[in-house]
Amino acid sequence: MQTQPRTLQSSLLYKFLSSQCCPTGSNQAPALDLNGRCTGSTPVTGTKAQDILKQAPFAPTNPALFSTQTYGSAATAPAAARNISTTELKGGLTSTLLKRNYDLKSASKIVAQMDDSKLTAIIPDARIRAGLLSLNGTIGSAAIDSIKNGDFSSVTFGTPSATGAIAQVNPPTGNQTKPSIVIDSKYQYEDFRLLGDVLSHETLHKDSSNSPNEELIANVIDTTVYGQMLLSDPKLATSGTELSRRLNTKLMARINSRDVQGNLTINSAQSNVYPGGNTSLPYFAAAFQTAGSDSPGGGTAASTLGNATLLSDLKALTGKNLSSADFNSNTVNLIDQNQKALSAAQIVQIAKTLGLKTN
């Protein structure tokens, strides 16, 4: 049974959720529906939203929300160290799920998985477990089954060997038969939902092979997940932490890659997706291109093998129920031409959450 309006609005949970409704600096009064979903904003809908998206890439009104390399704003720092209790994580996860239209009973069942012994054996840190479970209700939810089904031996905080990597997948060592995921420990105090977004990316890498196409597709998926997270939890975009700013910058490139009809793409854009920035990127996929035939979005791109997580994510992203798919140019073009996860109105809402100038 869903929580009734009077019960929800008289509870501490309602007050907490209300505080989460609007981005920092908003003058708008928050409002929640029966499940705790923010309804205080009046979203742009239909033709108007599509017309807005026909404009050139949106410029930022607050460069401090994006990476220093891109906009030369103040130096970034990870979230400060603090004690994050399991109780706090469970409360935050519950509120997130309610805002995504889960009823309280369904949300409670998901939160109870925080204490699952098998999941805890793979992910000892409750912050990462909460992050993984926060992928429920996003296109990246297949990451949950991937880890539960034992695709990875462990998921922990540590030190990635790759310079600048937020996280990475390591091959099996010692007695391990499965790869492991390590998230840079400097991000251990970031909001747990941002850790979930990281896992939506890393769980697509299940072997030692990688390619520009695999990275491109994984980045398309995790930026879409992050966009969906901002729809229910817009304050994630305004925390100012290093990880938040990195994800904001990538998402900006993603939603600024649009054709003249306002359709979201990855292989084209009307102009630089970082307007006024220190760096220029012609379209989202260009960040993952290399010279020669191994170039996503053009020519014959190198292929790496797909997996069940990719198939599930592609169905959620494109609406296509495929029997097989690899990380190759065919999949890149499929995504480019069939992006169904975000509506025009939602893209505009995300742009506004990021503080991008839409008019």
C-alpha positions in Angstrom: 0.0 0.0 0.0 1.3 3.4 -0.9 2.0 6.0 1.8 -1.0 8.4 2.1 -0.4 12.1 1.6 -1.1 13.1 5.2 1.2 10.5 6.6 4.0 11.4 4.3 3.7 15.1 4.7 3.7 14.9 8.5 6.8 12.8 8.7 10.5 13.6 9.1 11.0 11.7 5.9 8.8 14.2 4.0 10.9 17.1 5.4 14.1 15.4 4.3 12.8 14.7 0.8 11.4 18.3 0.5 14.9 19.6 1.2 16.2 17.5 -1.6 13.7 18.7 -4.2 15.3 21.8 -5.7 18.9 22.6 -6.6 20.9 24.9 -4.4 19.9 28.5 -5.0 16.4 27.7 -6.2 13.6 30.0 -5.0 11.0 27.4 -5.9 8.9 25.8 -3.1 9.3 22.1 -3.1 6.4 19.7 -3.5 6.2 15.9 -3.4 3.8 13.4 -4.7 2.6 10.3 -2.8 5.9 8.5 -3.3 8.1 11.4 -2.5 8.8 12.5 -6.1 9.6 16.1 -6.6 6.7 17.9 -8.3 7.5 21.5 -7.4 8.9 22.4 -10.8 6.9 23.0 -13.9 8.9 21.1 -16.6 9.0 22.3 -20.2 7.1 19.7 -22.2 6.4 18.6 -25.8 7.2 20.9 -28.7 8.6 23.7 -26.6 11.3 21.4 -25.1 12.2 20.1 -28.6 12.5 23.7 -29.9 14.8 24.5 -27.0 17.0 21.6 -27.9 17.3 22.8 -31.5 19.5 25.6 -30.3 23.3 25.6 -30.3 25.0 23.8 -27.4 24.1 25.4 -24.0 26.8 27.4 -22.2 27.3 27.2 -18.5 26.1 30.0 -16.2 28.2 28.7 -13.3 31.6 27.4 -14.6 32.5 26.3 -11.0 30.2 23.3 -11.4 32.5 21.9 -14.1 36.1 20.7 -14.3 39.0 23.1 -14.0 40.6 21.8 -17.2 37.4 22.7 -19.2 36.5 26.0 -17.7 39.4 27.2 -15.6 37.3 27.5 -12.5 38.5 27.0 -8.9 40.5 23.9 -8.2 38.5 20.8 -7.4 38.7 18.6 -4.3 37.0 15.3 -3.4 34.3 15.3 -0.7 35.8 15.9 2.7 36.3 12.9 5.0 33.4 12.3 7.4 31.7 9.4 9.2 28.9 8.0 7.0 26.8 5.5 8.9 24.9 2.6 7.4 21.7 4.2 8.9 22.4 7.3 6.9 23.0 5.4 3.8 19.8 3.4 4.2 17.8 6.6 4.7 19.4 8.2 1.7 18.7 5.2 -0.5 15.1 5.0 0.7 14.5 8.6 -0.2 16.1 8.2 -3.6 13.9 5.2 -4.4 10.8 7.0 -3.3 11.6 9.9 -5.5 11.8 7.5 -8.4 8.3 6.3 -7.9 9.0 3.2 -5.9 6.4 2.6 -3.2 7.6 2.3 0.4 7.3 -1.5 0.4 9.3 -2.0 -2.7 11.9 0.5 -1.6 12.3 -1.2 1.7 13.0 -4.6 0.0 15.7 -3.0 -2.0 17.2 -1.3 1.0 17.2 -4.6 2.9 19.7 -5.9 0.3 22.3 -3.7 2.0 22.5 -6.4 4.6 22.7 -9.3 2.1 25.6 -11.6 3.1 26.6 -12.6 -0.4 26.6 -9.0 -1.6 28.5 -7.9 1.5 31.1 -10.5 0.8 31.7 -9.0 -2.7 31.3 -5.4 -1.6 32.4 -5.0 2.1 32.0 -1.3 2.2 28.4 -0.2 2.8 28.9 3.1 0.9 29.6 1.1 -2.3 26.7 -1.3 -1.7 24.3 1.7 -1.3 25.7 3.1 -4.6 25.1 -0.1 -6.4 21.5 -0.4 -5.2 20.9 3.3 -6.1 21.0 2.1 -9.7 17.5 0.7 -9.3 15.2 2.7 -11.6 18.0 3.7 -14.0 19.1 2.3 -17.3 22.2 1.0 -15.5 20.4 -1.3 -13.1 21.9 -4.4 -14.9 25.1 -3.6 -12.9 23.3 -4.9 -9.8 22.7 -8.4 -11.2 26.2 -8.4 -12.7 27.8 -8.1 -9.3 25.2 -10.2 -7.5 25.7 -13.0 -10.1 29.5 -13.1 -9.4 30.9 -11.4 -12.5 33.4 -9.7 -10.2 35.4 -11.2 -7.3 35.3 -7.9 -5.3 34.4 -4.2 -5.5 36.5 -2.1 -3.1 38.1 1.3 -2.6 41.8 1.4 -3.5 44.3 3.0 -5.9 43.7 2.5 -9.7 46.9 2.0 -11.6 45.6 4.1 -14.5 46.5 7.8 -14.1 43.4 9.9 -13.4 41.0 6.9 -13.4 38.0 7.2 -11.2 37.8 3.4 -11.1 39.1 0.5 -13.1 38.6 -3.3 -13.6 41.6 -5.4 -12.7 42.2 -8.9 -14.0 42.1 -11.9 -11.6 45.1 -12.4 -9.4 46.2 -15.2 -7.1 43.3 -17.6 -6.5 40.8 -15.3 -8.1 38.9 -16.5 -11.2 37.0 -13.2 -11.8 38.1 -9.7 -12.3 37.7 -7.1 -9.5 36.7 -3.4 -9.5 38.6 -0.8 -7.6 37.3 2.7 -7.0 39.8 5.4 -6.2 39.7 5.8 -2.4 39.9 9.6 -2.6 36.2 9.4 -3.7 35.1 7.3 -0.8 33.3 10.2 0.9 31.4 11.3 -2.3 27.6 10.9 -2.4 26.9 7.1 -2.7 24.8 7.7 -5.8 27.8 9.0 -7.6 29.5 5.7 -6.7 26.6 3.9 -8.3 27.1 5.8 -11.5 30.7 4.7 -11.5 29.6 1.1 -11.2 27.2 1.4 -14.1 30.3 2.0 -16.2 32.8 -0.4 -14.7 30.5 -3.5 -14.8 30.4 -3.3 -18.6 34.2 -4.2 -18.6 34.3 -7.9 -17.9 37.6 -9.0 -19.4 41.0 -7.7 -20.1 40.1 -6.4 -23.6 39.1 -2.9 -24.2 38.7 -0.5 -27.1 37.7 3.1 -27.8 34.3 1.9 -28.7 33.9 0.0 -25.4 34.9 3.1 -23.5 32.6 5.3 -25.6 29.6 3.1 -25.1 30.3 2.7 -21.3 30.5 6.5 -21.0 27.3 7.0 -22.9 25.6 4.6 -20.5 27.0 6.1 -17.3 26.3 9.7 -18.4 22.7 8.7 -19.1 22.5 7.1 -15.7 23.8 10.3 -14.1 21.3 12.4 -16.0 18.5 10.2 -14.7 19.9 10.6 -11.2 19.8 14.3 -11.5 16.1 14.2 -12.4 15.3 12.8 -8.9 18.3 14.2 -7.0 19.3 17.5 -8.6 21.5 18.5 -5.7 24.0 16.0 -6.8 25.0 18.5 -9.5 25.7 21.3 -7.2 27.8 19.8 -4.4 31.0 21.2 -6.0 33.1 18.1 -5.2 35.7 16.8 -7.7 33.6 13.7 -8.7 30.4 15.7 -9.1 32.2 18.3 -11.3 33.8 15.6 -13.4 30.5 13.9 -14.0 28.8 17.3 -14.7 31.4 18.1 -17.4 30.9 14.8 -19.1 27.1 15.0 -18.9 27.3 18.5 -20.4 29.1 17.1 -23.5 26.5 14.4 -23.7 23.4 16.6 -23.7 25.1 19.3 -25.9 25.6 16.7 -28.6 22.4 17.4 -30.6 21.5 17.7 -34.2 19.7 20.6 -35.8 16.4 18.9 -35.0 17.2 18.9 -31.3 17.7 15.1 -31.2 20.3 13.7 -28.8 23.3 12.2 -30.6 26.8 11.1 -29.9 28.4 11.3 -33.3 27.6 15.0 -34.1 26.7 18.4 -32.6 26.0 21.8 -34.0 29.3 23.3 -32.5 31.7 22.9 -29.6 29.9 21.1 -26.8 31.9 23.1 -24.3 30.9 26.7 -25.3 33.4 29.3 -24.0 35.6 26.6 -22.5 39.3 26.1 -22.5 39.0 23.0 -24.5 37.0 22.3 -27.7 35.1 19.0 -28.3 33.1 18.8 -31.5 30.7 16.1 -30.2 30.6 13.5 -27.4 32.1 10.5 -29.3 35.1 12.6 -30.3 36.6 12.3 -26.8 37.1 8.6 -27.5 38.4 8.7 -31.0 41.9 7.7 -32.0 43.6 8.1 -35.4 43.1 5.6 -38.1 40.6 2.7 -38.4 40.1 2.4 -34.7 37.9 5.5 -34.7 34.4 5.3 -33.2 31.9 7.0 -35.3 33.8 6.6 -38.6 35.5 3.9 -40.5 35.8 0.3 -39.3 36.1 0.5 -35.5 37.8 -2.2 -33.5 35.4 -4.5 -31.8 35.5 -6.0 -28.3 33.1 -8.6 -27.1 29.8 -7.6 -25.5 28.0 -9.2 -22.6 24.7 -9.6 -20.8 25.0 -6.2 -19.0 25.5 -4.4 -22.3 22.4 -6.1 -23.8 20.3 -5.0 -20.9 21.6 -1.5 -20.9 21.1 -1.2 -24.6 17.5 -2.3 -24.3 16.9 0.4 -21.6 18.8 3.0 -23.6 17.5 2.4 -27.1 14.3 0.3 -26.7 15.8 -2.4 -28.9 15.7 -6.0 -27.6 18.8 -7.5 -29.1 20.0 -11.1 -29.1 23.6 -10.1 -29.3 25.8 -6.9 -29.4 29.4 -6.1 -29.2 31.3 -2.9 -28.4 31.7 -1.9 -32.1 30.7 0.7 -34.6 27.3 -1.0 -35.2 26.4 -0.5 -31.5 27.7 3.0 -31.6 25.5 3.9 -34.5 22.5 2.1 -32.9 22.9 4.3 -29.9 23.4 7.4 -32.0 20.2 6.9 -33.8 17.9 5.4 -31.1 18.2 7.1 -27.8 15.0 6.6 -25.9 16.0 6.9 -22.2 15.6 10.6 -21.9 12.7 12.7 -23.2 13.2 16.2 -24.6 11.6 17.6 -21.5 14.0 15.6 -19.3 17.0 16.8 -21.2 16.0 20.4 -20.8 15.4 19.8 -17.1 18.9 18.2 -16.8 20.4 21.2 -18.6 18.7 23.6 -16.1 19.9 21.5 -13.2 23.5 21.8 -14.5 23.0 25.6 -14.7 23.2 25.7 -18.5 21.7 28.6 -20.4 18.8 27.3 -22.3 17.4 30.6 -23.6 
